Amino acid sequence: MAFLTERDKKYLTKEDICAHVGDDYADYKGAIVPPIFQSSLFVMKTEDNGIGDEGYNYTRVANPTIDVAERKIAALECADGALCFGSGMGAITASIFHFVKQGSHVVMISSIYGVTRVFLSDYLKKFGVEVTSVNSDSTEEILSKVRPETTLIFLESPSTAVFKLQDLKAVADFAKARGIATVIDNTYATPLYQNPLTYGIDLVCHTASKYLGGHSDLIGGVVAGSRELIEKLTGERFFLGANMDPHQAWLMIRGIRTLPVRLRQHAKNALAVARHLEASPHVLRVFYPALESFPQKELVERYLKGHNGLLSFLPRGSTESIRKMISKCRIFQNGVSWGGFESLIVSISVGATKEAAASSDVPVNLVRLHVGLEDVDTLIADLDQALEYLEA
């Protein structure tokens, strides 16, 4: 686990943090890029050998390359410290496990990432944990589901299908007054555009495979929080064996360096695409927080400092023609992830029953786009030719 140092704290802007925090050049013989400590173990320092570092003995516990990544995330999230995990789900499940026990009750938002939703609502049953799913963006509705045995409220704001936001401060204030923990998946906003800890949320999770990596070449996750919680959470990571690999950490460090400039271009392209789709006769509705038509503008303006390349839309047409439209895209490749340099299109609920779509709080026939870094005119032309295949 890595905590911020006094040297880290001299960097005040997010851009400076991305570029320099954790990169202690004197420690690495002046190398501008920190080395990959691809080592499973470290010789422990003794009085006689004069080598080694008392802070490292085994990479499943700590590693210098991973420390650099953790210090960058901690600084970006306004946290005391951070922990890197082998995947986003590793980070999320470890955070959840930390706050639940047999007999616990969890309140979760219905529109969270699907695998997280299944883990909470199905997998945790074997441990005697009950979960209530809230299919609403109403703060009052979320808080009304809390019980005496509630130990955790799990949020994702914005969510990654229809981008619903929650009032973070209101939820955090309510939970703290009752001794209930709060955890949020902050992957969509990234640490650049939302810092939930500053509103009282206890732990922040990220899937590093998305924008933190940015090149679709790593799997990883991160948790950030107070010193007390990060020190305690090391137990979950230690026993689950969920530490990030040093090479993956190095790739994430590389991705973080260009995060600000990449996000600006993703957002610029996505807004152009979203506005174009809104004006298209082939589209019923577009979901993108940067649009003036987005229904939760007050929460967007209160919490988000920027936007990214992820949006979704409802095409006009039959289920089969929507599937054909997806298959006819040439630049937008059919893929489930997002956050990389490339543009992607994927069915979220195309052909789903109303009941199945409602359980994850999305409309039927929703299509999601990740708008990449290609030329935006090329992307719009690709969508236009594909939308022509829609038939009512």
C-alpha positions as CSV (number, residue, x, y, z in Angstrom):
1,M,0.0,0.0,0.0
2,A,1.3,3.5,-0.8
3,F,0.4,6.7,0.9
4,L,1.2,10.2,-0.3
5,T,4.5,11.7,0.7
6,E,5.4,15.3,1.4
7,R,7.1,15.4,-2.0
8,D,3.8,14.3,-3.7
9,K,1.9,17.1,-2.1
10,K,3.8,19.9,-3.8
11,Y,2.0,19.1,-7.1
12,L,-1.3,21.0,-7.0
13,T,-3.0,20.5,-10.3
14,K,-4.4,17.3,-11.8
15,E,-2.2,17.7,-14.8
16,D,0.9,18.0,-12.7
17,I,-0.1,15.0,-10.5
18,C,-0.6,12.9,-13.6
19,A,2.8,13.8,-14.9
20,H,5.0,13.8,-11.8
21,V,3.6,12.4,-8.6
22,G,5.5,9.3,-7.4
23,D,8.2,9.7,-10.0
24,D,11.1,10.2,-7.6
25,Y,13.9,10.4,-10.2
26,A,16.7,10.3,-7.6
27,D,15.4,6.8,-6.4
28,Y,15.7,5.4,-10.0
29,K,19.1,6.8,-11.1
30,G,17.5,9.8,-12.9
31,A,15.2,7.7,-15.1
32,I,12.3,9.9,-16.2
33,V,10.1,6.8,-16.4
34,P,10.2,4.6,-13.4
35,P,11.4,1.0,-14.0
36,I,9.2,-2.1,-13.9
37,F,10.2,-4.0,-10.7
38,Q,9.3,-7.4,-12.3
39,S,10.3,-9.3,-9.2
40,S,8.3,-11.6,-7.0
41,L,10.4,-11.0,-3.9
42,F,12.8,-8.6,-2.4
43,V,15.8,-9.4,-0.1
44,M,15.2,-8.1,3.3
45,K,17.5,-5.6,4.9
46,T,19.7,-6.7,7.8
47,E,22.5,-5.1,9.9
48,D,25.1,-7.1,8.0
49,N,24.0,-7.1,4.3
50,G,23.3,-3.4,3.9
51,I,20.9,-4.1,1.0
52,G,17.2,-4.1,0.4
53,D,14.5,-1.9,1.7
54,E,12.5,-2.5,4.8
55,G,9.3,-1.6,2.9
56,Y,9.4,-4.5,0.5
57,N,9.6,-8.2,0.8
58,Y,7.0,-9.8,-1.6
59,T,5.1,-8.3,-4.5
60,R,1.8,-9.7,-3.4
61,V,2.2,-7.2,-0.5
62,A,4.0,-4.3,-2.0
63,N,6.1,-3.4,-5.0
64,P,7.9,-0.1,-6.0
65,T,6.3,0.2,-9.4
66,I,2.8,-0.4,-8.0
67,D,3.6,2.2,-5.3
68,V,4.1,4.9,-8.0
69,A,0.7,4.1,-9.5
70,E,-1.0,4.1,-6.1
71,R,0.5,7.4,-5.1
72,K,-0.8,9.0,-8.4
73,I,-4.3,7.7,-7.8
74,A,-4.3,8.8,-4.2
75,A,-3.3,12.3,-5.2
76,L,-5.8,12.5,-8.0
77,E,-8.7,11.3,-5.7
78,C,-7.7,13.6,-2.8
79,A,-7.1,10.5,-0.7
80,D,-4.5,9.5,1.8
81,G,-3.7,6.4,0.0
82,A,-4.7,3.8,-2.7
83,L,-4.4,0.1,-3.5
84,C,-4.0,-1.4,-6.9
85,F,-5.8,-4.7,-7.7
86,G,-5.5,-7.2,-10.5
87,S,-8.9,-6.1,-12.0
88,G,-11.7,-3.6,-11.4
89,M,-13.9,-6.4,-10.0
90,G,-11.0,-7.3,-7.6
91,A,-11.1,-3.8,-6.3
92,I,-14.9,-3.7,-6.1
93,T,-15.4,-7.1,-4.5
94,A,-12.6,-6.5,-1.9
95,S,-14.2,-3.2,-1.0
96,I,-17.7,-4.8,-0.6
97,F,-16.3,-7.8,1.4
98,H,-14.7,-5.3,3.8
99,F,-18.0,-3.9,4.9
100,V,-20.3,-6.9,5.0
101,K,-20.7,-10.0,7.2
102,Q,-23.4,-12.6,7.7
103,G,-26.7,-10.8,8.3
104,S,-25.6,-7.6,6.7
105,H,-27.9,-5.6,4.4
106,V,-26.7,-3.7,1.3
107,V,-28.5,-1.0,-0.7
108,M,-27.3,-0.8,-4.3
109,I,-28.2,1.3,-7.3
110,S,-29.9,-0.9,-10.0
111,S,-27.9,0.7,-12.9
112,I,-24.5,-0.3,-11.6
113,Y,-22.1,-2.4,-13.7
114,G,-23.8,-5.7,-14.4
115,V,-21.2,-8.0,-12.9
116,T,-21.1,-5.9,-9.7
117,R,-24.9,-6.1,-9.6
118,V,-24.9,-9.9,-10.0
119,F,-22.1,-10.2,-7.3
120,L,-24.1,-8.2,-4.8
121,S,-27.6,-9.6,-5.5
122,D,-26.7,-13.3,-6.2
123,Y,-23.3,-14.3,-5.1
124,L,-23.4,-12.7,-1.6
125,K,-26.6,-14.7,-0.8
126,K,-24.4,-17.7,0.1
127,F,-22.9,-15.6,2.9
128,G,-26.2,-14.5,4.3
129,V,-26.0,-11.0,3.0
130,E,-29.3,-9.4,1.8
131,V,-29.3,-6.7,-0.9
132,T,-32.0,-4.2,-1.9
133,S,-31.8,-2.8,-5.5
134,V,-33.0,0.7,-6.0
135,N,-34.4,1.4,-9.5
136,S,-34.5,5.2,-9.1
137,D,-32.4,8.3,-9.1
138,S,-34.3,9.8,-6.2
139,T,-32.1,10.3,-3.2
140,E,-35.1,9.9,-0.9
141,E,-35.9,6.5,-2.5
142,I,-32.3,5.3,-2.1
143,L,-32.2,6.3,1.6
144,S,-35.7,4.9,2.3
145,K,-34.4,1.4,1.6
146,V,-31.9,1.5,4.6
147,R,-32.6,-0.9,7.4
148,P,-31.2,-1.3,10.9
149,E,-28.9,-4.0,9.6
150,T,-27.7,-2.0,6.6
151,T,-23.9,-1.8,6.6
152,L,-23.2,-0.6,3.0
153,I,-24.6,1.7,0.3
154,F,-23.0,1.0,-3.1
155,L,-23.2,3.7,-5.7
156,E,-22.1,4.3,-9.3
157,S,-22.5,7.9,-10.4
158,P,-22.8,8.4,-13.3
159,S,-23.7,4.8,-14.1
160,T,-22.4,3.5,-17.4
161,A,-25.6,2.7,-19.3
162,V,-28.0,5.7,-19.0
163,F,-25.6,7.7,-16.8
164,K,-27.8,8.3,-13.8
165,L,-26.2,10.3,-11.0
166,Q,-26.8,10.2,-7.3
167,D,-26.5,13.1,-4.8
168,L,-23.2,12.0,-3.2
169,K,-23.1,14.4,-0.3
170,A,-26.7,13.7,0.7
171,V,-26.1,9.9,0.7
172,A,-22.8,10.2,2.5
173,D,-24.1,12.5,5.2
174,F,-27.1,10.2,5.8
175,A,-24.9,7.1,5.9
176,K,-22.2,8.6,8.2
177,A,-24.8,9.7,10.7
178,R,-25.9,6.0,11.0
179,G,-22.6,4.3,10.8
180,I,-23.2,2.9,7.3
181,A,-20.3,2.7,4.8
182,T,-20.4,4.1,1.3
183,V,-18.5,2.8,-1.7
184,I,-18.7,4.2,-5.3
185,D,-17.6,3.0,-8.6
186,N,-16.1,6.2,-10.0
187,T,-14.8,4.7,-13.3
188,Y,-17.0,6.9,-15.6
189,A,-16.0,10.3,-14.1
190,T,-12.3,9.3,-13.5
191,P,-10.4,11.0,-10.7
192,L,-10.1,14.1,-12.9
193,Y,-13.8,14.9,-13.1
194,Q,-15.2,13.8,-9.7
195,N,-13.7,13.2,-6.3
196,P,-16.4,11.5,-4.1
197,L,-14.2,11.4,-1.0
198,T,-14.4,15.1,-0.8
199,Y,-18.2,14.7,-0.3
200,G,-17.9,12.1,2.4
201,I,-17.9,8.9,0.5
202,D,-15.7,6.3,2.2
203,L,-14.1,4.4,-0.6
204,V,-13.7,5.1,-4.3
205,C,-13.2,2.3,-6.9
206,H,-12.0,2.4,-10.5
207,T,-11.6,0.0,-13.3
208,A,-8.1,0.9,-14.5
209,S,-8.8,-1.0,-17.7
210,K,-10.8,2.0,-18.9
211,Y,-9.5,5.6,-19.0
212,L,-6.8,5.2,-16.4
213,G,-5.1,2.8,-18.8
214,G,-6.5,4.3,-22.0
215,H,-4.9,1.9,-24.5
216,S,-7.0,-1.3,-24.1
217,D,-3.9,-3.2,-23.1
218,L,-4.3,-3.8,-19.3
219,I,-6.6,-5.2,-16.7
220,G,-6.6,-3.6,-13.3
221,G,-8.5,-1.9,-10.6
222,V,-7.9,0.7,-7.9
223,V,-9.4,1.7,-4.5
224,A,-8.7,5.0,-2.8
225,G,-9.6,6.2,0.7
226,S,-8.5,7.3,4.1
227,R,-5.3,6.0,5.7
228,E,-7.3,4.0,8.2
229,L,-9.5,2.3,5.5
230,I,-6.7,1.6,3.1
231,E,-4.6,0.0,5.9
232,K,-7.5,-2.2,6.8
233,L,-8.4,-3.1,3.1
234,T,-4.9,-4.5,2.6
235,G,-6.2,-7.6,4.5
236,E,-8.8,-8.3,1.8
237,R,-6.2,-7.8,-1.0
238,F,-3.6,-9.9,0.9
239,F,-5.9,-12.9,1.5
240,L,-7.7,-12.8,-1.8
241,G,-4.3,-12.5,-3.7
242,A,-5.7,-9.8,-5.8
243,N,-2.6,-7.5,-6.2
244,M,-1.9,-5.8,-9.5
245,D,1.1,-7.1,-11.5
246,P,4.0,-4.6,-11.7
247,H,3.9,-4.5,-15.5
248,Q,0.2,-3.7,-15.4
249,A,0.9,-0.9,-12.9
250,W,3.6,0.5,-15.2
251,L,1.1,0.5,-18.1
252,M,-1.4,2.4,-15.9
253,I,1.2,4.9,-15.0
254,R,1.8,5.5,-18.7
255,G,-1.9,5.9,-19.3
256,I,-2.3,8.3,-16.4
257,R,0.3,10.7,-17.8
258,T,-1.9,11.4,-20.9
259,L,-5.2,11.1,-19.1
260,P,-6.1,14.9,-19.2
261,V,-5.5,15.4,-22.9
262,R,-7.1,12.1,-23.9
263,L,-10.3,12.9,-21.9
264,R,-10.6,16.3,-23.4
265,Q,-10.5,14.8,-26.9
266,H,-12.9,12.0,-26.1
267,A,-15.4,14.5,-24.7
268,K,-15.1,16.8,-27.7
269,N,-15.7,13.9,-30.1
270,A,-18.5,12.5,-28.0
271,L,-20.4,15.7,-27.7
272,A,-20.3,16.2,-31.5
273,V,-21.6,12.6,-32.0
274,A,-24.3,13.0,-29.3
275,R,-25.6,16.2,-30.9
276,H,-25.6,14.6,-34.3
277,L,-27.5,11.6,-33.1
278,E,-30.1,13.8,-31.3
279,A,-30.8,15.5,-34.6
280,S,-31.1,12.2,-36.5
281,P,-34.6,11.0,-37.5
282,H,-33.4,7.4,-36.8
283,V,-32.9,8.1,-33.1
284,L,-35.5,8.3,-30.3
285,R,-33.3,9.5,-27.5
286,V,-29.6,10.1,-26.6
287,F,-28.1,9.7,-23.1
288,Y,-25.0,11.8,-22.4
289,P,-24.5,14.0,-19.4
290,A,-22.9,16.8,-21.4
291,L,-26.1,17.4,-23.5
292,E,-28.5,20.1,-22.5
293,S,-31.3,17.6,-22.7
294,F,-29.8,15.4,-20.0
295,P,-32.4,15.2,-17.2
296,Q,-30.1,15.6,-14.2
297,K,-28.3,18.7,-15.2
298,E,-28.3,20.1,-11.7
299,L,-26.4,17.1,-10.3
300,V,-24.1,17.1,-13.4
301,E,-23.1,20.8,-12.7
302,R,-22.7,20.1,-9.0
303,Y,-20.5,17.1,-9.2
304,L,-18.9,16.6,-12.6
305,K,-16.0,18.7,-13.8
306,G,-15.9,17.2,-17.3
307,H,-17.1,14.5,-19.5
308,N,-15.8,11.6,-21.6
309,G,-16.5,9.4,-24.6
310,L,-19.2,7.2,-23.3
311,L,-22.9,7.7,-24.4
312,S,-25.9,5.6,-25.3
313,F,-28.9,6.0,-27.5
314,L,-32.3,4.4,-28.4
315,P,-32.6,3.8,-32.2
316,R,-35.9,3.8,-34.0
317,G,-36.5,0.4,-35.4
318,S,-37.1,-3.3,-34.8
319,T,-34.8,-5.4,-32.7
320,E,-33.5,-7.2,-35.8
321,S,-32.8,-4.0,-37.7
322,I,-30.9,-2.6,-34.6
323,R,-28.7,-5.7,-34.5
324,K,-28.1,-5.2,-38.2
325,M,-27.2,-1.6,-37.7
326,I,-24.6,-2.5,-35.1
327,S,-23.1,-5.1,-37.4
328,K,-22.8,-2.6,-40.3
329,C,-20.6,-0.2,-38.4
330,R,-17.1,-0.1,-39.9
331,I,-15.2,2.1,-37.5
332,F,-17.2,1.5,-34.4
333,Q,-16.3,-2.1,-33.6
334,N,-18.6,-4.4,-31.6
335,G,-16.9,-4.6,-28.2
336,V,-18.0,-4.7,-24.5
337,S,-15.4,-2.5,-22.9
338,W,-14.6,1.2,-23.2
339,G,-12.1,3.9,-22.3
340,G,-9.4,3.0,-24.9
341,F,-8.4,5.0,-27.9
342,E,-10.8,3.1,-30.2
343,S,-14.5,3.6,-30.9
344,L,-16.9,0.8,-29.9
345,I,-20.6,-0.1,-30.2
346,V,-22.4,-2.6,-28.1
347,S,-25.9,-3.8,-27.4
348,I,-26.9,-3.1,-23.8
349,S,-30.5,-4.3,-23.9
350,V,-31.3,-5.0,-27.6
351,G,-34.0,-7.7,-27.7
352,A,-34.3,-7.8,-23.9
353,T,-37.7,-8.3,-22.2
354,K,-39.1,-5.3,-20.4
355,E,-38.6,-7.1,-17.1
356,A,-35.0,-7.9,-17.8
357,A,-34.2,-4.3,-18.9
358,A,-36.1,-2.9,-15.9
359,S,-34.0,-5.0,-13.5
360,S,-30.9,-3.1,-14.6
361,D,-32.7,0.2,-14.9
362,V,-32.3,0.6,-18.7
363,P,-34.8,0.9,-21.5
364,V,-35.3,-1.9,-24.0
365,N,-33.1,-1.7,-27.2
366,L,-30.5,0.6,-25.7
367,V,-27.2,0.8,-27.7
368,R,-24.0,2.1,-26.1
369,L,-21.2,3.9,-27.9
370,H,-17.6,4.6,-26.8
371,V,-16.4,7.5,-28.9
372,G,-12.7,7.1,-29.5
373,L,-9.9,9.3,-30.7
374,E,-10.5,8.9,-34.4
375,D,-11.5,11.8,-36.6
376,V,-15.0,12.8,-35.6
377,D,-16.2,13.3,-39.1
378,T,-15.2,9.7,-39.9
379,L,-17.1,8.5,-36.8
380,I,-20.3,10.5,-37.7
381,A,-20.2,9.2,-41.3
382,D,-19.8,5.6,-40.0
383,L,-22.9,6.0,-37.8
384,D,-24.9,7.6,-40.5
385,Q,-24.4,4.8,-43.0
386,A,-25.2,2.2,-40.3
387,L,-28.3,4.0,-39.2
388,E,-29.7,3.6,-42.7
389,Y,-30.2,-0.1,-42.0
390,L,-32.8,0.6,-39.3
391,E,-36.3,-0.4,-40.2
392,A,-39.4,0.1,-38.0
